[in-house]
Amino acid sequence: MPASRWKHELLAGLLGRTPLMYVLFTSTIWVLWRRVVAQSRELQHAKRLLMRAEREARKQRHLAREAENEITVAAVGQQEAERWMAALREKLAAATARMRESASLAESKELECEALREQVDD
């Protein structure tokens, strides 16, 4: 007796050997089994989609953190550049003031020299 034949005979015996009942019972079980398999496949597919979405969400969070860090670094760099610019402006103002003083002093020395030349020429 083939391996599956005894199962069919046992099932037929349990159902009272009514071929119609046997066919209905086995077809119902087959339909239910196909539904279970289909739902299992759908569930596996949904799990894969969920894992992919979670992976993508982690990736997006990581990219957002990197962007925040870059923005922070840029803001700190901008503040430092502004401090440097302020210091350079102060140095430029001081150098300009010294240059004006030097020009004024040179002009006064030139006037003194002219005055001395005039005295020497007289």
Buried (B, 14 or more C-beta within 10 A) or exposed (E): EEEEEEEEEEBBEEBEEEEEBBEEBBEEEEEEEEEEEEEEEEEEEEEEEEEEEEEEEEEEEEEEEEEEEEEEEEEEEEEEEEEEEEEEEEEEEEEEEEEEEEEEEEEEEEEEEEEEEEEEEE
